[in-house]
Amino acid sequence: MLKQNKQSLRALSILLGVTFGAGIFGVPYAIAKSGWILGIIYFVVLGIIILLIHLMYGEVTLRSKEKHRLPGFVSKFIG
């Protein structure tokens, strides 16, 4: 149980690091070019879309009996 929690924490920290790393430079530039209000709207809408995609991927992962990564699930369910 402890090993699984450690692996989950490691995966989460890598995901957060990549996301924050790209956002440090990209988000301020996009907001500066589009304006504050439109930039915040983009940020919220895209955040919701990304959240839904991650939730769908999590459902596919939890409902599948085999262990796959994203390309394996794509080839299994889409073809």
N, C-alpha and C positions, 0 to 999 in steps of 0.2 A: 504494500500500500504506500509506504513512504517513497519507494522508488518511482512509482507512477506519479505521485504528487510532484516529485522533483523533476521528472521529465515534463510534466505539464507546465510547471513554473518556468522551466527553461524555454519551452516552445513559446509560451506567452511573452517572455522577455525578449526573445528574438523578434517576434512579430511586432511588438511595441517599439523596439529599437529601430527597425526598418521604417515603420510608419512615421515615427517622430523625426527620424533622420531626413526623410524626403520632405516632410512638412515644414521643417525649419526654413528652407529656402523657397519652396514652392508656394506655400500659402500666402506669405506677405506680398510676393510678387503678383499673384493672381488677384488679391484684394486691391492692391495699388492700381492695377490696370482696369479692373471692373468697377471699382467704387465700393464704399463700405456696405451699403444696403444690399446690392446685388451680390457682393462677395460673401456676405453672411448667408444669404439665401442659397447660393451655390454650396457653401460649406455644409449647411443643414441638409439639403436635398441629397447631395452626394454621400454624406455620412449615413443617411437612412438607407440609401441604395446599397452601400457597402455592408452595412449591418445585415440587411436582408440576404445578401449573397452569402455572407458568412454563416448565418443561421440555416440557410438551405444546405450548404456544404456540410454543416454539422449534423443535420438530419440524415443526409445520405450516409455519412460516416457511421452514425450510431445505428442505423437500420440495416446496414450491410454486415454480413457475417464474416466476410473475408477482410483482410487488412490490405488496403490499397492506398496509394497517393492519388492526387488529383488526376493525372493522366490515366491511371488504372480505372478510376471510376468513370471517366469520360469514355474510355473504350468499352467498358462493361455496359453502361446504360445508353450511350448514344450510338456506339458502333465504330 
